[in-house]
Amino acid sequence: MPKQSSGQLNFNIKETMKLNKQKDNFEKRKKKLRENLKKRKKIIKFI
């Protein structure tokens, strides 16, 4: 494999890992927001 294409492959792997981390963080935040919304709805029902 020529150096240039392996460098490009390495960059693609890093980019993919970065995008996966961003997606995971987004999913975690979305889950937390849903949980908090459910908690707030429960609190509002009691009031």
DSSP file (Angstrom, degrees, kcal/mol; ACC not computed):
  #  RESIDUE AA STRUCTURE BP1 BP2  ACC     N-H-->O    O-->H-N    N-H-->O    O-->H-N    TCO  KAPPA ALPHA  PHI   PSI    X-CA   Y-CA   Z-CA
    1    1 A M              0   0    0      0, 0.0     5,-0.0     0, 0.0     0, 0.0   0.000 360.0 360.0 360.0 128.6    0.0    0.0    0.0
    2    2 A P     >  -     0   0    0      0, 0.0     4,-1.9     0, 0.0     5,-0.2  -0.305 360.0-116.0 -66.0 154.2    1.5    3.4   -0.9
    3    3 A K  H  > S+     0   0    0      1,-0.2     4,-2.5     2,-0.2     5,-0.2   0.890 111.4  56.9 -58.5 -41.3    2.1    5.8    1.9
    4    4 A Q  H  > S+     0   0    0      1,-0.2     4,-2.2     2,-0.2    -1,-0.2   0.919 108.4  44.6 -61.0 -44.8   -0.4    8.3    0.7
    5    5 A S  H  > S+     0   0    0      1,-0.2     4,-2.5     2,-0.2    -1,-0.2   0.864 112.8  51.2 -71.4 -33.2   -3.4    5.9    0.6
    6    6 A S  H  X S+     0   0    0     -4,-1.9     4,-2.6     2,-0.2    -1,-0.2   0.876 110.0  51.0 -69.5 -34.2   -2.5    4.5    4.1
    7    7 A G  H  X S+     0   0    0     -4,-2.5     4,-2.3     2,-0.2    -2,-0.2   0.906 111.3  47.5 -64.9 -41.1   -2.4    8.1    5.4
    8    8 A Q  H  X S+     0   0    0     -4,-2.2     4,-2.5    -5,-0.2    -2,-0.2   0.905 111.6  50.5 -65.5 -41.2   -5.8    8.8    3.9
    9    9 A L  H  X S+     0   0    0     -4,-2.5     4,-2.3     2,-0.2    -2,-0.2   0.917 109.8  50.6 -61.8 -43.9   -7.1    5.5    5.4
   10   10 A N  H  X S+     0   0    0     -4,-2.6     4,-2.3     1,-0.2    -2,-0.2   0.909 110.7  49.2 -60.7 -42.9   -5.7    6.5    8.8
   11   11 A F  H  X S+     0   0    0     -4,-2.3     4,-2.7     1,-0.2    -1,-0.2   0.910 110.1  51.3 -62.7 -42.1   -7.4    9.9    8.5
   12   12 A N  H  X S+     0   0    0     -4,-2.5     4,-2.5     2,-0.2    -2,-0.2   0.890 109.5  49.8 -63.3 -39.4  -10.7    8.2    7.5
   13   13 A I  H  X S+     0   0    0     -4,-2.3     4,-2.5     2,-0.2    -1,-0.2   0.927 112.2  47.5 -64.7 -44.8  -10.5    5.9   10.5
   14   14 A K  H  X S+     0   0    0     -4,-2.3     4,-2.4     1,-0.2    -2,-0.2   0.918 112.9  49.1 -61.8 -43.4   -9.8    8.9   12.9
   15   15 A E  H  X S+     0   0    0     -4,-2.7     4,-2.4     1,-0.2    -2,-0.2   0.905 111.1  49.9 -63.4 -41.8  -12.7   10.8   11.3
   16   16 A T  H  X S+     0   0    0     -4,-2.5     4,-2.4     2,-0.2    -1,-0.2   0.913 110.7  49.3 -63.4 -43.3  -15.0    7.8   11.6
   17   17 A M  H  X S+     0   0    0     -4,-2.5     4,-2.2     1,-0.2    -1,-0.2   0.908 111.1  50.5 -62.5 -41.4  -14.1    7.4   15.3
   18   18 A K  H  X S+     0   0    0     -4,-2.4     4,-2.3     1,-0.2    -2,-0.2   0.916 110.9  48.2 -62.9 -43.9  -14.7   11.1   15.9
   19   19 A L  H  X S+     0   0    0     -4,-2.4     4,-2.5     1,-0.2    -1,-0.2   0.885 110.0  52.4 -65.2 -38.5  -18.1   11.0   14.3
   20   20 A N  H  X S+     0   0    0     -4,-2.4     4,-2.6     2,-0.2    -1,-0.2   0.901 109.3  49.8 -63.9 -40.2  -19.1    7.9   16.3
   21   21 A K  H  X S+     0   0    0     -4,-2.2     4,-2.8     2,-0.2    -2,-0.2   0.926 111.0  49.3 -63.0 -44.2  -18.1    9.7   19.5
   22   22 A Q  H  X S+     0   0    0     -4,-2.3     4,-2.4     1,-0.2    -2,-0.2   0.914 111.8  48.7 -61.3 -42.1  -20.2   12.6   18.5
   23   23 A K  H  X S+     0   0    0     -4,-2.5     4,-2.6     2,-0.2    -2,-0.2   0.917 111.3  49.8 -64.0 -43.3  -23.1   10.4   17.7
   24   24 A D  H  X S+     0   0    0     -4,-2.6     4,-2.5     2,-0.2    -2,-0.2   0.925 111.5  48.6 -61.1 -44.7  -22.8    8.6   21.1
   25   25 A N  H  X S+     0   0    0     -4,-2.8     4,-2.5     1,-0.2    -1,-0.2   0.907 110.9  50.9 -62.3 -41.0  -22.7   11.9   23.0
   26   26 A F  H  X S+     0   0    0     -4,-2.4     4,-2.5     1,-0.2    -1,-0.2   0.921 110.5  48.8 -61.3 -44.5  -25.7   13.0   21.1
   27   27 A E  H  X S+     0   0    0     -4,-2.6     4,-2.3     2,-0.2    -2,-0.2   0.895 111.2  50.3 -64.0 -40.0  -27.6    9.8   22.0
   28   28 A K  H  X S+     0   0    0     -4,-2.5     4,-2.4     2,-0.2    -2,-0.2   0.924 112.1  46.8 -63.8 -44.8  -26.6   10.2   25.6
   29   29 A R  H  X S+     0   0    0     -4,-2.5     4,-2.6     1,-0.2    -2,-0.2   0.906 111.6  51.3 -63.4 -41.1  -27.8   13.8   25.8
   30   30 A K  H  X S+     0   0    0     -4,-2.5     4,-2.1     2,-0.2    -1,-0.2   0.911 110.5  48.8 -62.5 -42.1  -31.1   12.9   24.0
   31   31 A K  H  X S+     0   0    0     -4,-2.3     4,-2.3     2,-0.2    -2,-0.2   0.919 111.9  48.8 -63.9 -43.9  -31.7   10.1   26.5
   32   32 A K  H  X S+     0   0    0     -4,-2.4     4,-2.7     1,-0.2     5,-0.2   0.905 109.7  52.2 -62.7 -41.9  -31.0   12.4   29.5
   33   33 A L  H  X S+     0   0    0     -4,-2.6     4,-2.4     1,-0.2    -1,-0.2   0.906 109.5  49.4 -62.2 -40.9  -33.3   15.0   28.1
   34   34 A R  H  X S+     0   0    0     -4,-2.1     4,-2.4     2,-0.2    -1,-0.2   0.929 111.5  48.8 -62.6 -44.8  -36.1   12.5   27.8
   35   35 A E  H  X S+     0   0    0     -4,-2.3     4,-2.3     1,-0.2    -2,-0.2   0.924 112.5  47.9 -61.4 -44.7  -35.6   11.3   31.3
   36   36 A N  H  X S+     0   0    0     -4,-2.7     4,-2.5     1,-0.2    -1,-0.2   0.888 110.4  52.1 -64.7 -38.3  -35.6   14.8   32.7
   37   37 A L  H  X S+     0   0    0     -4,-2.4     4,-2.4    -5,-0.2    -1,-0.2   0.915 109.2  49.7 -64.1 -42.1  -38.7   15.6   30.7
   38   38 A K  H  X S+     0   0    0     -4,-2.4     4,-2.1     2,-0.2    -2,-0.2   0.912 111.0  50.1 -61.6 -42.1  -40.5   12.6   32.1
   39   39 A K  H  X S+     0   0    0     -4,-2.3     4,-2.3     1,-0.2    -2,-0.2   0.918 110.7  49.0 -62.2 -43.9  -39.4   13.6   35.7
   40   40 A R  H  X S+     0   0    0     -4,-2.5     4,-2.6     1,-0.2    -1,-0.2   0.893 109.2  52.4 -64.8 -38.7  -40.7   17.2   35.1
   41   41 A K  H  X S+     0   0    0     -4,-2.4     4,-1.9     1,-0.2    -1,-0.2   0.906 109.9  49.1 -63.1 -40.4  -44.0   15.8   33.8
   42   42 A K  H  X S+     0   0    0     -4,-2.1     4,-1.5     2,-0.2    -2,-0.2   0.915 111.5  48.8 -63.7 -43.2  -44.4   13.7   36.9
   43   43 A I  H  X S+     0   0    0     -4,-2.3     4,-1.3     1,-0.2    -2,-0.2   0.914 110.2  51.3 -63.4 -43.2  -43.7   16.6   39.2
   44   44 A I  H  < S+     0   0    0     -4,-2.6    -1,-0.2     1,-0.2     3,-0.2   0.869 106.2  55.3 -63.8 -36.8  -46.1   18.8   37.4
   45   45 A K  H  < S+     0   0    0     -4,-1.9    -1,-0.2     1,-0.2    -2,-0.2   0.866 106.3  51.7 -64.3 -35.8  -48.9   16.2   37.7
   46   46 A F  H  <        0   0    0     -4,-1.5    -1,-0.2     1,-0.2    -2,-0.2   0.792 360.0 360.0 -71.2 -27.3  -48.4   16.1   41.5
   47   47 A I     <        0   0    0     -4,-1.3    -1,-0.2    -3,-0.2    -2,-0.2   0.481 360.0 360.0 -78.6 360.0  -48.7   19.9   41.8
